[in-house]
């Protein structure tokens, strides 16, 4: 099945938006981490995601061929134009919340990028290869923190359990596939996220069990990110991130 450039651009922007928004959330821990070592670690993970976002945005601009740049997509679009999954934009929360979200996202991203390396699109395959190498590190450290928090003190256990309860309904969106993504998969370019769910659930369940955390019930779900329907949290992110560019349009640093 053939796809046109506009379809490919939308798909690439989705991946870029996911990476940019989670990078911003992680960057909020800079100078606020529970220890100096963890402060640096979280900042480095944020930089990895920022680098990934830049590669995807740069490729989207190349596909568009209209003079746009990575800055155009990051700074000149409003909330409804962003297509990131909602789990990435949720407020930072406490450290347990951050690590709970990061672990769930890391398990998904590593599996996703492993398959995206097989894409018929050489640029996407190359980005996925780099992201996959980083993802191995990301998952290793977020999983260790889950075990440490879950099987630690009563307070750390309770905070992690509550975080999982608060986040769980947002994980459904990770595995949704609309018509665009189905077409991208049929063209041999994308990844069928639906097929990733059984392994993801198995791995997450095993980790949570080892961490003495109860797997939350799947009795609620929130979606809409891919359609540009977001929580109010994204607006707050963009008001901070885009302020300088909107105050001084066209400036370069």
N, C-alpha and C positions, 0 to 999 in steps of 0.2 A: 504493500500500500504506500502510495506517495503522499507526502505532506508538503504544504507550502511554507515559505519562509515565515509568514506571520504566525503559524501554528508552532513552529520550532522556537521562535522568539518568545512566545508566551510561556512555553515549557521551560526554557532556560531562565527566564525571569522568575519563575516560581522557585526554582532552586536557589537563585541568587537572593531573593527576598528572605527565604528561610535562613540562609547563612548570615545575612546582614543583621537581621533582627535578633537572633540568638547571640551573635557576637556583641551586639550592643548591651543585651542583658548581662552577659558575663563581664563585660567591661565595667559595669557598675560596681563590681567587687574590688576594683583597683584601689588600693590603700585602705580597704575595709575588710580584707580577708581575716579569718580567725588566727592566722599565723603568717609570718613573712613568707615562708615557703609556699603556703597555699595561696597567698596573695599573688605571688609570681606565677604559680601554676595556672590559676584561673585567667590571669592576664594573657598568658601564652596560648591558652586554648581559645580565648577571644580573638587573638591575632590570627590563629589558624583559620577560624571561621571568617574573619574579615578578608583574609587572603583568598579564600574560596569564593566569597561574594564578589570580590573584584574580578576574578577570572570569569565567573559566570556573567557579570554585568558587561565586562569587556567583550565577551563573545556575543551577547545580545546586541550590543552596539554595532559589532561587525556584521551581524545578520541584517540589522535594520539598514545600514549603509546610508543613514540620513544625517550624519554629522553628530549624532548623539554620542555620549561617552558614559563611562561608569558613573560619573558624578550626576549626569542627567537623570539616571534612574534612581539614584540614592537620594538626591536632594530636591528634585523638581516634580515629584509626584505626591499626590495627597493620599490619605488613608485608603480610600476606596480603590485606588490604583494598585495598592500593594496586595500581593496574593500569597503571602506567607501563611503557613498553618498556624492556628491560634495558639498552640502549645508554646510556640517560641516567644510570643509577645507577652505572656502572663507576667505580672510584676515579679521582681526579683525574689521577694519573700526572704525568709531566713535561710541559713546555710543548708539546713536539711531540705528545704523546698528546692533550692538551686540544684543540689546534688541528685535529688529524686528525679527532677525533670531531665537533668543532664544524662543520667543513666538511661532513662527510657528513650531519649532521643539518640543517644550513642548506640544503643543496641540496634535501633532501626537504621541509622545512617550507615553503620558499618556494613550491614547486610545489603543495603541499597547501593552503596558505592561499589561493593564487590561485583555486583551484577552490572552496574552502569559501565564498568570497565570493558564490557563486551559490546558496548554500543557500536553501531555502524558509523556513528558520527565520531570521527577521530578526535575532534576537540573535546567533546564531552568525555570520551574514553580517557583522554590524557588528564583532564581535571579530576576525574574519578580515581585514577591511579594515585595521584598525589593525595587526594582526600582520604583514600583508603589507608595509606601509610600513617597519616595523622590520626585517623579514627581508631586504629589499634591502640594507640597511646591513650586517647580520650576515654575509650571504654575501660581500659585496664584501671585507670585511676578513679573513674566514677564508680565502678563496681566495688573497688576496695573501700571507698568512702561509704557506700551503702551498707556493706557488711560491718564496718566500724561503727556507724551510727545506729544501725538496727540492733546490733548485739552489744551495745555499749551501756550507757547509763539509762535509767528509767526515762529521764527527760529526753535524751537523744532518740531513744526508741519511739516515744510518744510523738515527738515532733516529726520523725520520718513517716510514721504510720499516718499521721494527719496529712502530711504533704502528699502521700500517695493517694489518699482518699480525695483530696482536692484536685489533683491533676488527672486522675485516671480517665475521666470522661472525655478529656481532650485527646487521648491517644487514638480514639476511633478514627479521627480524621487522617491519621498517618497512612491508613490503608485504603482510603477512598480513591476511586478511579472514575473520573468523568469521561465524556466522549473524547475530549482532546487527548487525554493521557492514554486512552485506549488506542487512539489512532497512532500516537507516538510509539506505543509498544508494537503495534502491528507493522510499523515501518522498520522495526528492528533498532530503534534509537533509544527508547526508554525502558523502564522497569515496571513490571506488573506488581505493584505494591501489595495487592491482595494476596499473592502467593507467599509474601514474606510473613504474614501474620501468624501462622501456626508455629514456626520456628521462634519468632520473636516472643510469643506468649509462653512457649516452653522455657526459653532461656530466662525470661523475666521472672516467671514463677519459681524457677530453681533458685535464682539469686535472692528473691524476697523470702523464700522459705529458709534459706541459709542465714539470712539476716534476721530471722524470727519476726518478719513482717507478714501480716495477713494480706493476701491478694485481694484488692477491692472488688466489689461486685460491679458488673457491667450493666447497671440499671439506668445509666444516664449518659448522654453524649452531646457534645457541642461541636457544630461544624459551621462552615461558611467562609473560612479564610481564603480558599481558592477563588471564591466569588467576590472577594473584596469586602466581605461583611466581617467586621472586626470588633473586638472589645475596645472599651475606651482607653485601655492601656497603650494601644498602638499610637493613638493621637498624642499621648504624653511623650512617647519615645521620639516621634517625629518633630515635636515642638522643640525638643532639645537638640536633636541631631541636625535639623535643617535650618536652625536659626540664622547662622552666619551667612549661608548661601542665599537665604531669602532676604536678609537685610542688605546684603551687598551682592546682587545677582551677577553671575558671570565671573566672579573673582576666582583666582587660582592661587594656590599656595605651594 
